[in-house]
Amino acid sequence: MSSNLVDLDSWRALPAAQQPDWPDRGELDKVVAELGGLPPLVFAGECDQLKEQMAAVARGEAFVLQGGDCAETFAGATADNVRQKLKTLLQMAIVLTYAGRVPVVKIGRVAGQFAKPRSKPTEVRNGVELPAYRGDMVNGFDFTPEARTPDPWRLLKAYHSSAVTLNLARAFTKGGYADLRQVHAWNQDFVAESPAGRRYEQLAREIDQALAFMRACGADPEEFHTVEFYSSHEALILDYDRALTRIDSRTGLPYDVSAHMVWIGERTRQLDGAHVDFFSKIRNPIGVKLGPTTTPDEALALVEKLNPANEAGRLTFITRMGASKIREHLPALVKEVTASGARVAWVCDPMHGNTFEAPSGHKTRRVDDVLDEVAGFFEVHRSLGTHPGGIHIEFTGDDVTECVGGGHEINEADLATRYETACDPRLNRSQSLDLAFQVAELYRG
């Protein structure tokens, strides 16, 4: 067991990008010691279960729907917020399950998505320079020296906030809230109310008929009433994820029990860096974000480093190219990785490559660009005979005004109405459902 633990700390000798500049390492050590003694947030067996489902995605037999906040906030860990997010995810999943005729693996960007990479370490306002906001796990959003000073005790708060969120998610998904017929009824409301929804009436009617047929046959399987729901986050702050890594009593192998799945961001996927080293040691299903500059050689080197045993379900490539670049940059990556025999799942993040600044100064995204990137992702995979394995989106269950476009048209002048994100712009509930129905059309296409 001790040799495993020594192994788990080899990342500390390597360059670690995007880590906070903690003012007091002694305080950090205290927090890490406390985190190390706390119960796991998820169990190794659940991580293995998700890995099996991701293996089905890699084989082309399932589809991933992964989504949630860009950056969670401690204040956002309320029953209402979690319920609305879950409701939206379940509504999207039922549409994709029916249209794709394959199981949909449901993964939330929840219960740990409290840290964000930044392009600059500091922010300047009116001549005042302070550390950049790196997410509630690190510092506060308010532009004051007190709020912006990194505070390691926030790591502990992130753990407790994650526990509350997971507890709520488990209660909702197992307690009747996820009942298929109820979720479908919510979708019918969306179709009736939304200007965009009318084009989905046909699909909604087909789902209705399928459910009525099942009911008439007396079919009422357990799967109609509960769902498997998994948590995920970008494992950015390595001290946090290392402190929550445990040796599984069944196998003697290390798992990061802060989430079922963790991923490495576009800014931290250096082959000789700390994140890749740490991820190579844990046994969870893992993801890596790949932007438009990724070369096939880099992708293959990541496969070699992170999944040398070529275990299906272990590694997911989450591509974030931008609508204008995906058709040009994705084919070579998919072609080379597939030709190498590597068993990976391919998922599309159509959010991060499509951000721009509106004249008002708000960061935003066009829903049309998001849809276009997903369409490009499907086109590339169809042309190569590979499986478009899923989508990874930033969304909220609330009626925010952060992305422009959608069925209930939001224009740039509307952005200030309800712009509530702590970081990047998210799709609202209506825009998310819009996306699900359009992805369903692509799937059937």
Buried (B, 14 or more C-beta within 10 A) or exposed (E): EEEEEEEBEEBEEBEBBBBBEBEEEEEBEBBBEBBEEBEBBBBBEBBBBBBEBBBBBBBBEBBBBBBBBBBBBBEBBEEEBBBBBBBBBBBBBBBBBBBBEBBBBBBBBBBBBBBBBBEEEEBEEEEEEBBBBBBBBBBBBEEEEEBBBBBBEBBBBBBEBBBBBBBBBEBBBBEEBBBBBEBBEBBBEBBEEBEBBEBBEEBBEEBBEEBEEBEEEEEEEEEBBBBBBBBBBBBBBBBBBBBBBBBBEEEEBBBBBBBBBBBBBBBBBBEEBBBBBBBBBBBBBBBBBBBBEBEBEBBBEBBBBBBEEBBBBBBBBBBBBBBBBBBEBBBBBBBBBBEBEBBBBBBBBBBBBBBEEBEEEBBBBBBBBBBBBBBBBBBBBEEEEBBBBBBBBBBBBBBBBBBBBBBBEBEBEBBEEBBEBBBBBBBBBBBBBBBBBBBBBBBEE
